[in-house]
Amino acid sequence: GAVMLILPNFGMALQAGVYLVVMYLKLPVVYFLVGRLLSGLSGDFNAILAGCFAYVADTSDRRSRTFRVAVLEACLGLSGMLANIIGGQWRRAQGYINPFWLVLATNLASSLYAYLFVRESVPPDPSAKLLTSHHHKAVWHLYSTGGNGSEGSGGFHRCKLWLYTLCFFLVVTVHFGGRDLYVLYELSSPLCWGPALIGYGSAAQHLAYLSSLLGLKIMQYCLKDSWVALVGLASNITGLLVFSVADTTQLMFTGYGLCFLFMAATPVLRSKLSKLVDPSEQGQSVYVLTYMFKSVF
């Protein structure tokens, strides 16, 4: 709900504030840990991701859920693309301090927006406790019994939960685990890219979030979600094959172009998992996916 979006954003604003104080006063680097501690105790980016995806799952119907989740995925890609293009240039022009003022303002604005305009998607439970192991037990119960979802039951339903979760883990591992490998490959011979080309390559990769969103929307008119995911995986496989033999800049960017649908699979997997569980269990499934996402990312 709204609280899951307000607290983490405010905590990240506190982190940015601590970073600014450290930079202005030129304090030892160890004081940066104070900011990280404040952000971590409030949930950090993990809680924002979990809150956003759970909120979309709660407020969307089964038919539109896949596309709405894809919109969130595209937001991650768009923000990453802009950060790669703008962030480095801004830092070189004005140093580190001014960009962190923007971070502070953005997180405070996000907290204020969530407080004023985001309505609770699930009625709060007055008996809920702040410190409890209930949520961890609920996650275990979900994956050990199959939950209370309407699609299937018993052992088959539980197997589908585990298989979709495993698929999501493997796909995200390839997507985000390979990012550093791309940079290392581009820095080494025969490509020997400089900072500018590496930035453009990263921007091209993030641009695929938007092309995946558009492709997913078009493919949903004529294909089932499962086939959309397979097309996305085929796009990623084709791009990776080109990367493996790329020895020129043109061929490397051809690989990025072939990966234009590589993010079409993850929103489908998120949507499939959310459809397998009861509305009251949305947060538990999203928690598991977000934990895996951040562990790799």
Secondary structure, DSSP 8 states (H G I E B T S, - for coil): --HHHHHHHHHHHHHHHHHHHHHHHT--GGGHHHHHHHHHHTTHHHHHHHHHHHHHHHHS-TTTHHHHHHHHHHHHHHHHHHIIIIIHHHHHHH-SHHHHHHHHHHHHHHHHHHHHH---SS---TT--SS-SHHHHHHHHHHHH-TT-SS--HHHHHHHHHHHHHHHHHHHHHHHHTHHHHHHHHHSTTT---HHHHHHHHHHHHHHHHHHHHHHHHHTTTS-HHHHHHHHHHHHHHHHHHHHH--SHHHHHHHHHHTTTTTSHHHHHHHHHHHHS-GGGHHHHHHHHHHHHHHH-
